[in-house]
Amino acid sequence: MTDPFITLDLHGMRQEQAIRVIDRALLHADSGTYQIRLVHGYHGGDSLKTMIGYRYRNHPKVKQIVRGDNPGVTVLVLKALY
């Protein structure tokens, strides 16, 4: 069983690197995983944030994409909490 809440730090990664890290987390996420919190930052631009929204909006495991607790975080919701 994987962690129910996964956090990935994507700071300093290029889009291709971030995709590999996110895809690996999604591959290993099981029915006990609720969310993957992606920390991409925002001072260096929004290319990772934009890529995440575009690439994962139709992923079969991703039910919803929401903003995190600050502009540098995006959350992939895999399963509703309630």
Backbone atoms as SQL, in Angstrom:
CREATE TABLE atoms (id INTEGER PRIMARY KEY, chain TEXT, resi INTEGER, resn TEXT, atom TEXT, x REAL, y REAL, z REAL);
INSERT INTO atoms VALUES
  (1, 'A', 1, 'MET', 'N', 0.838, -1.186, 0.000),
  (2, 'A', 1, 'MET', 'CA', 0.000, 0.000, 0.000),
  (3, 'A', 1, 'MET', 'C', 0.881, 1.247, 0.000),
  (4, 'A', 2, 'THR', 'N', 0.520, 2.221, -0.816),
  (5, 'A', 2, 'THR', 'CA', 1.282, 3.457, -0.863),
  (6, 'A', 2, 'THR', 'C', 0.748, 4.448, 0.159),
  (7, 'A', 3, 'ASP', 'N', 1.465, 5.545, 0.306),
  (8, 'A', 3, 'ASP', 'CA', 1.067, 6.621, 1.205),
  (9, 'A', 3, 'ASP', 'C', -0.227, 7.249, 0.685),
  (10, 'A', 4, 'PRO', 'N', -1.201, 7.571, 1.545),
  (11, 'A', 4, 'PRO', 'CA', -2.456, 8.172, 1.071),
  (12, 'A', 4, 'PRO', 'C', -2.277, 9.588, 0.526),
  (13, 'A', 5, 'PHE', 'N', -1.250, 10.286, 0.994),
  (14, 'A', 5, 'PHE', 'CA', -0.977, 11.646, 0.528),
  (15, 'A', 5, 'PHE', 'C', 0.495, 11.724, 0.139),
  (16, 'A', 6, 'ILE', 'N', 0.750, 11.817, -1.138),
  (17, 'A', 6, 'ILE', 'CA', 2.113, 11.856, -1.666),
  (18, 'A', 6, 'ILE', 'C', 2.459, 13.294, -2.014),
  (19, 'A', 7, 'THR', 'N', 3.658, 13.734, -1.649),
  (20, 'A', 7, 'THR', 'CA', 4.145, 15.061, -2.025),
  (21, 'A', 7, 'THR', 'C', 5.388, 14.882, -2.882),
  (22, 'A', 8, 'LEU', 'N', 5.392, 15.542, -4.039),
  (23, 'A', 8, 'LEU', 'CA', 6.540, 15.507, -4.945),
  (24, 'A', 8, 'LEU', 'C', 7.094, 16.912, -5.101),
  (25, 'A', 9, 'ASP', 'N', 8.376, 17.083, -4.877),
  (26, 'A', 9, 'ASP', 'CA', 9.030, 18.380, -5.051),
  (27, 'A', 9, 'ASP', 'C', 9.607, 18.442, -6.465),
  (28, 'A', 10, 'LEU', 'N', 9.044, 19.298, -7.278),
  (29, 'A', 10, 'LEU', 'CA', 9.446, 19.410, -8.682),
  (30, 'A', 10, 'LEU', 'C', 10.322, 20.630, -8.947),
  (31, 'A', 11, 'HIS', 'N', 10.732, 21.329, -7.907),
  (32, 'A', 11, 'HIS', 'CA', 11.555, 22.530, -8.072),
  (33, 'A', 11, 'HIS', 'C', 12.789, 22.233, -8.923),
  (34, 'A', 12, 'GLY', 'N', 13.054, 23.100, -9.868),
  (35, 'A', 12, 'GLY', 'CA', 14.253, 22.993, -10.689),
  (36, 'A', 12, 'GLY', 'C', 14.185, 21.953, -11.793),
  (37, 'A', 13, 'MET', 'N', 13.079, 21.264, -11.919),
  (38, 'A', 13, 'MET', 'CA', 12.966, 20.244, -12.963),
  (39, 'A', 13, 'MET', 'C', 12.439, 20.849, -14.257),
  (40, 'A', 14, 'ARG', 'N', 12.889, 20.276, -15.355),
  (41, 'A', 14, 'ARG', 'CA', 12.300, 20.597, -16.649),
  (42, 'A', 14, 'ARG', 'C', 11.025, 19.784, -16.787),
  (43, 'A', 15, 'GLN', 'N', 10.203, 20.158, -17.753),
  (44, 'A', 15, 'GLN', 'CA', 8.929, 19.460, -17.937),
  (45, 'A', 15, 'GLN', 'C', 9.113, 17.961, -18.120),
  (46, 'A', 16, 'GLU', 'N', 10.077, 17.549, -18.921),
  (47, 'A', 16, 'GLU', 'CA', 10.289, 16.127, -19.180),
  (48, 'A', 16, 'GLU', 'C', 10.642, 15.373, -17.907),
  (49, 'A', 17, 'GLN', 'N', 11.474, 15.985, -17.064),
  (50, 'A', 17, 'GLN', 'CA', 11.848, 15.358, -15.798),
  (51, 'A', 17, 'GLN', 'C', 10.632, 15.238, -14.880),
  (52, 'A', 18, 'ALA', 'N', 9.871, 16.315, -14.789),
  (53, 'A', 18, 'ALA', 'CA', 8.684, 16.326, -13.929),
  (54, 'A', 18, 'ALA', 'C', 7.667, 15.279, -14.391),
  (55, 'A', 19, 'ILE', 'N', 7.491, 15.150, -15.683),
  (56, 'A', 19, 'ILE', 'CA', 6.552, 14.150, -16.222),
  (57, 'A', 19, 'ILE', 'C', 6.963, 12.751, -15.785),
  (58, 'A', 20, 'ARG', 'N', 8.246, 12.440, -15.860),
  (59, 'A', 20, 'ARG', 'CA', 8.720, 11.113, -15.443),
  (60, 'A', 20, 'ARG', 'C', 8.430, 10.862, -13.960),
  (61, 'A', 21, 'VAL', 'N', 8.671, 11.863, -13.126),
  (62, 'A', 21, 'VAL', 'CA', 8.453, 11.724, -11.681),
  (63, 'A', 21, 'VAL', 'C', 6.962, 11.566, -11.376),
  (64, 'A', 22, 'ILE', 'N', 6.125, 12.390, -12.005),
  (65, 'A', 22, 'ILE', 'CA', 4.678, 12.330, -11.772),
  (66, 'A', 22, 'ILE', 'C', 4.115, 11.012, -12.300),
  (67, 'A', 23, 'ASP', 'N', 4.507, 10.620, -13.501),
  (68, 'A', 23, 'ASP', 'CA', 4.017, 9.356, -14.076),
  (69, 'A', 23, 'ASP', 'C', 4.382, 8.162, -13.197),
  (70, 'A', 24, 'ARG', 'N', 5.588, 8.170, -12.644),
  (71, 'A', 24, 'ARG', 'CA', 6.021, 7.080, -11.760),
  (72, 'A', 24, 'ARG', 'C', 5.137, 7.041, -10.508),
  (73, 'A', 25, 'ALA', 'N', 4.841, 8.210, -9.938),
  (74, 'A', 25, 'ALA', 'CA', 3.985, 8.258, -8.746),
  (75, 'A', 25, 'ALA', 'C', 2.581, 7.762, -9.073),
  (76, 'A', 26, 'LEU', 'N', 2.056, 8.166, -10.220),
  (77, 'A', 26, 'LEU', 'CA', 0.719, 7.704, -10.611),
  (78, 'A', 26, 'LEU', 'C', 0.699, 6.202, -10.864),
  (79, 'A', 27, 'LEU', 'N', 1.745, 5.680, -11.445),
  (80, 'A', 27, 'LEU', 'CA', 1.838, 4.245, -11.710),
  (81, 'A', 27, 'LEU', 'C', 1.810, 3.441, -10.409),
  (82, 'A', 28, 'HIS', 'N', 2.485, 3.939, -9.386),
  (83, 'A', 28, 'HIS', 'CA', 2.575, 3.230, -8.116),
  (84, 'A', 28, 'HIS', 'C', 1.441, 3.552, -7.151),
  (85, 'A', 29, 'ALA', 'N', 0.626, 4.549, -7.475),
  (86, 'A', 29, 'ALA', 'CA', -0.508, 4.890, -6.605),
  (87, 'A', 29, 'ALA', 'C', -1.544, 3.780, -6.678),
  (88, 'A', 30, 'ASP', 'N', -2.019, 3.378, -5.512),
  (89, 'A', 30, 'ASP', 'CA', -3.043, 2.337, -5.486),
  (90, 'A', 30, 'ASP', 'C', -4.339, 2.896, -4.920),
  (91, 'A', 31, 'SER', 'N', -5.268, 2.033, -4.589),
  (92, 'A', 31, 'SER', 'CA', -6.584, 2.477, -4.124),
  (93, 'A', 31, 'SER', 'C', -6.519, 3.208, -2.785),
  (94, 'A', 32, 'GLY', 'N', -5.408, 3.131, -2.081),
  (95, 'A', 32, 'GLY', 'CA', -5.242, 3.847, -0.819),
  (96, 'A', 32, 'GLY', 'C', -4.656, 5.235, -0.965),
  (97, 'A', 33, 'THR', 'N', -4.339, 5.640, -2.186),
  (98, 'A', 33, 'THR', 'CA', -3.768, 6.963, -2.429),
  (99, 'A', 33, 'THR', 'C', -4.880, 7.950, -2.759),
  (100, 'A', 34, 'TYR', 'N', -4.974, 9.016, -1.974),
  (101, 'A', 34, 'TYR', 'CA', -6.004, 10.026, -2.166),
  (102, 'A', 34, 'TYR', 'C', -5.528, 11.189, -3.039),
  (103, 'A', 35, 'GLN', 'N', -4.319, 11.657, -2.762),
  (104, 'A', 35, 'GLN', 'CA', -3.838, 12.849, -3.464),
  (105, 'A', 35, 'GLN', 'C', -2.343, 12.777, -3.715),
  (106, 'A', 36, 'ILE', 'N', -1.950, 13.433, -4.810),
  (107, 'A', 36, 'ILE', 'CA', -0.529, 13.665, -5.064),
  (108, 'A', 36, 'ILE', 'C', -0.351, 15.176, -5.117),
  (109, 'A', 37, 'ARG', 'N', 0.395, 15.690, -4.166),
  (110, 'A', 37, 'ARG', 'CA', 0.640, 17.136, -4.049),
  (111, 'A', 37, 'ARG', 'C', 1.925, 17.451, -4.800),
  (112, 'A', 38, 'LEU', 'N', 1.818, 18.300, -5.816),
  (113, 'A', 38, 'LEU', 'CA', 2.950, 18.643, -6.674),
  (114, 'A', 38, 'LEU', 'C', 3.437, 20.041, -6.320),
  (115, 'A', 39, 'VAL', 'N', 4.642, 20.124, -5.785),
  (116, 'A', 39, 'VAL', 'CA', 5.226, 21.410, -5.403),
  (117, 'A', 39, 'VAL', 'C', 6.143, 21.839, -6.541),
  (118, 'A', 40, 'HIS', 'N', 5.666, 22.788, -7.346),
  (119, 'A', 40, 'HIS', 'CA', 6.417, 23.217, -8.525),
  (120, 'A', 40, 'HIS', 'C', 6.966, 24.620, -8.404),
  (121, 'A', 41, 'GLY', 'N', 6.525, 25.377, -7.428),
  (122, 'A', 41, 'GLY', 'CA', 6.974, 26.756, -7.268),
  (123, 'A', 41, 'GLY', 'C', 6.285, 27.667, -8.265),
  (124, 'A', 42, 'TYR', 'N', 6.526, 28.971, -8.107),
  (125, 'A', 42, 'TYR', 'CA', 5.919, 29.923, -9.032),
  (126, 'A', 42, 'TYR', 'C', 6.810, 31.106, -9.355),
  (127, 'A', 43, 'HIS', 'N', 7.919, 31.231, -8.687),
  (128, 'A', 43, 'HIS', 'CA', 8.808, 32.365, -8.971),
  (129, 'A', 43, 'HIS', 'C', 9.529, 32.216, -10.304),
  (130, 'A', 44, 'GLY', 'N', 9.709, 30.986, -10.764),
  (131, 'A', 44, 'GLY', 'CA', 10.412, 30.745, -12.015),
  (132, 'A', 44, 'GLY', 'C', 9.494, 30.654, -13.224),
  (133, 'A', 45, 'GLY', 'N', 8.229, 31.019, -13.054),
  (134, 'A', 45, 'GLY', 'CA', 7.264, 30.922, -14.141),
  (135, 'A', 45, 'GLY', 'C', 6.246, 29.834, -13.859),
  (136, 'A', 46, 'ASP', 'N', 5.329, 29.656, -14.806),
  (137, 'A', 46, 'ASP', 'CA', 4.253, 28.689, -14.574),
  (138, 'A', 46, 'ASP', 'C', 4.227, 27.565, -15.600),
  (139, 'A', 47, 'SER', 'N', 5.351, 27.267, -16.215),
  (140, 'A', 47, 'SER', 'CA', 5.362, 26.226, -17.250),
  (141, 'A', 47, 'SER', 'C', 5.021, 24.854, -16.677),
  (142, 'A', 48, 'LEU', 'N', 5.516, 24.529, -15.482),
  (143, 'A', 48, 'LEU', 'CA', 5.183, 23.226, -14.890),
  (144, 'A', 48, 'LEU', 'C', 3.713, 23.175, -14.504),
  (145, 'A', 49, 'LYS', 'N', 3.209, 24.234, -13.921),
  (146, 'A', 49, 'LYS', 'CA', 1.801, 24.290, -13.531),
  (147, 'A', 49, 'LYS', 'C', 0.898, 24.118, -14.747),
  (148, 'A', 50, 'THR', 'N', 1.217, 24.801, -15.826),
  (149, 'A', 50, 'THR', 'CA', 0.433, 24.706, -17.055),
  (150, 'A', 50, 'THR', 'C', 0.501, 23.301, -17.635),
  (151, 'A', 51, 'MET', 'N', 1.695, 22.728, -17.663),
  (152, 'A', 51, 'MET', 'CA', 1.879, 21.373, -18.186),
  (153, 'A', 51, 'MET', 'C', 1.071, 20.370, -17.376),
  (154, 'A', 52, 'ILE', 'N', 1.091, 20.500, -16.058),
  (155, 'A', 52, 'ILE', 'CA', 0.360, 19.572, -15.181),
  (156, 'A', 52, 'ILE', 'C', -1.131, 19.621, -15.504),
  (157, 'A', 53, 'GLY', 'N', -1.671, 20.819, -15.588),
  (158, 'A', 53, 'GLY', 'CA', -3.097, 20.960, -15.883),
  (159, 'A', 53, 'GLY', 'C', -3.475, 20.372, -17.229),
  (160, 'A', 54, 'TYR', 'N', -2.653, 20.586, -18.225),
  (161, 'A', 54, 'TYR', 'CA', -2.946, 20.103, -19.567),
  (162, 'A', 54, 'TYR', 'C', -2.751, 18.584, -19.681),
  (163, 'A', 55, 'ARG', 'N', -1.631, 18.098, -19.167),
  (164, 'A', 55, 'ARG', 'CA', -1.273, 16.687, -19.364),
  (165, 'A', 55, 'ARG', 'C', -2.110, 15.724, -18.521),
  (166, 'A', 56, 'TYR', 'N', -2.474, 16.122, -17.329),
  (167, 'A', 56, 'TYR', 'CA', -3.100, 15.170, -16.410),
  (168, 'A', 56, 'TYR', 'C', -4.607, 15.364, -16.245),
  (169, 'A', 57, 'ARG', 'N', -5.197, 16.302, -16.953),
  (170, 'A', 57, 'ARG', 'CA', -6.638, 16.538, -16.791),
  (171, 'A', 57, 'ARG', 'C', -7.490, 15.363, -17.257),
  (172, 'A', 58, 'ASN', 'N', -6.988, 14.548, -18.173),
  (173, 'A', 58, 'ASN', 'CA', -7.739, 13.386, -18.658),
  (174, 'A', 58, 'ASN', 'C', -7.096, 12.056, -18.280),
  (175, 'A', 59, 'HIS', 'N', -6.168, 12.099, -17.326),
  (176, 'A', 59, 'HIS', 'CA', -5.517, 10.860, -16.881),
  (177, 'A', 59, 'HIS', 'C', -6.554, 9.998, -16.162),
  (178, 'A', 60, 'PRO', 'N', -6.574, 8.679, -16.429),
  (179, 'A', 60, 'PRO', 'CA', -7.605, 7.817, -15.841),
  (180, 'A', 60, 'PRO', 'C', -7.605, 7.759, -14.310),
  (181, 'A', 61, 'LYS', 'N', -6.474, 7.983, -13.669),
  (182, 'A', 61, 'LYS', 'CA', -6.438, 7.943, -12.204),
  (183, 'A', 61, 'LYS', 'C', -6.771, 9.292, -11.565),
  (184, 'A', 62, 'VAL', 'N', -6.690, 10.370, -12.334),
  (185, 'A', 62, 'VAL', 'CA', -6.888, 11.717, -11.776),
  (186, 'A', 62, 'VAL', 'C', -8.360, 12.109, -11.898),
  (187, 'A', 63, 'LYS', 'N', -8.991, 12.290, -10.754),
  (188, 'A', 63, 'LYS', 'CA', -10.413, 12.675, -10.725),
  (189, 'A', 63, 'LYS', 'C', -10.592, 14.180, -10.819),
  (190, 'A', 64, 'GLN', 'N', -9.626, 14.922, -10.282),
  (191, 'A', 64, 'GLN', 'CA', -9.730, 16.380, -10.257),
  (192, 'A', 64, 'GLN', 'C', -8.344, 16.969, -10.046),
  (193, 'A', 65, 'ILE', 'N', -8.127, 18.160, -10.593),
  (194, 'A', 65, 'ILE', 'CA', -6.898, 18.905, -10.359),
  (195, 'A', 65, 'ILE', 'C', -7.294, 20.189, -9.652),
  (196, 'A', 66, 'VAL', 'N', -6.705, 20.431, -8.484),
  (197, 'A', 66, 'VAL', 'CA', -7.056, 21.616, -7.701),
  (198, 'A', 66, 'VAL', 'C', -5.802, 22.388, -7.320),
  (199, 'A', 67, 'ARG', 'N', -5.994, 23.662, -7.044),
  (200, 'A', 67, 'ARG', 'CA', -4.899, 24.481, -6.547),
  (201, 'A', 67, 'ARG', 'C', -4.531, 24.039, -5.146),
  (202, 'A', 68, 'GLY', 'N', -3.276, 24.159, -4.837),
  (203, 'A', 68, 'GLY', 'CA', -2.826, 23.816, -3.494),
  (204, 'A', 68, 'GLY', 'C', -3.019, 24.983, -2.543),
  (205, 'A', 69, 'ASP', 'N', -2.329, 24.928, -1.430),
  (206, 'A', 69, 'ASP', 'CA', -2.449, 25.959, -0.411),
  (207, 'A', 69, 'ASP', 'C', -1.692, 27.235, -0.741),
  (208, 'A', 70, 'ASN', 'N', -0.937, 27.239, -1.834),
  (209, 'A', 70, 'ASN', 'CA', -0.284, 28.452, -2.337),
  (210, 'A', 70, 'ASN', 'C', -0.113, 28.305, -3.849),
  (211, 'A', 71, 'PRO', 'N', 0.243, 29.401, -4.548),
  (212, 'A', 71, 'PRO', 'CA', 0.313, 29.342, -6.019),
  (213, 'A', 71, 'PRO', 'C', 1.357, 28.386, -6.580),
  (214, 'A', 72, 'GLY', 'N', 2.272, 27.926, -5.761),
  (215, 'A', 72, 'GLY', 'CA', 3.317, 27.023, -6.223),
  (216, 'A', 72, 'GLY', 'C', 3.002, 25.559, -6.035),
  (217, 'A', 73, 'VAL', 'N', 1.730, 25.257, -5.754),
  (218, 'A', 73, 'VAL', 'CA', 1.331, 23.874, -5.491),
  (219, 'A', 73, 'VAL', 'C', 0.088, 23.532, -6.307),
  (220, 'A', 74, 'THR', 'N', 0.097, 22.354, -6.920),
  (221, 'A', 74, 'THR', 'CA', -1.063, 21.801, -7.609),
  (222, 'A', 74, 'THR', 'C', -1.299, 20.404, -7.048),
  (223, 'A', 75, 'VAL', 'N', -2.564, 20.055, -6.838),
  (224, 'A', 75, 'VAL', 'CA', -2.907, 18.763, -6.243),
  (225, 'A', 75, 'VAL', 'C', -3.690, 17.921, -7.248),
  (226, 'A', 76, 'LEU', 'N', -3.209, 16.712, -7.467),
  (227, 'A', 76, 'LEU', 'CA', -3.938, 15.738, -8.267),
  (228, 'A', 76, 'LEU', 'C', -4.781, 14.908, -7.304),
  (229, 'A', 77, 'VAL', 'N', -6.090, 15.009, -7.417),
  (230, 'A', 77, 'VAL', 'CA', -6.988, 14.257, -6.545),
  (231, 'A', 77, 'VAL', 'C', -7.314, 12.932, -7.245),
  (232, 'A', 78, 'LEU', 'N', -6.964, 11.843, -6.584),
  (233, 'A', 78, 'LEU', 'CA', -7.174, 10.516, -7.142),
  (234, 'A', 78, 'LEU', 'C', -8.426, 9.851, -6.570),
  (235, 'A', 79, 'LYS', 'N', -8.774, 10.269, -5.370),
  (236, 'A', 79, 'LYS', 'CA', -9.901, 9.647, -4.673),
  (237, 'A', 79, 'LYS', 'C', -10.467, 10.666, -3.693),
  (238, 'A', 80, 'ALA', 'N', -11.783, 10.761, -3.624),
  (239, 'A', 80, 'ALA', 'CA', -12.415, 11.703, -2.703),
  (240, 'A', 80, 'ALA', 'C', -12.158, 11.279, -1.264),
  (241, 'A', 81, 'LEU', 'N', -11.985, 12.256, -0.402),
  (242, 'A', 81, 'LEU', 'CA', -11.729, 11.971, 1.011),
  (243, 'A', 81, 'LEU', 'C', -12.990, 11.455, 1.703),
  (244, 'A', 82, 'TYR', 'N', -14.156, 11.919, 1.261),
  (245, 'A', 82, 'TYR', 'CA', -15.417, 11.525, 1.928),
  (246, 'A', 82, 'TYR', 'C', -16.422, 11.067, 0.911);
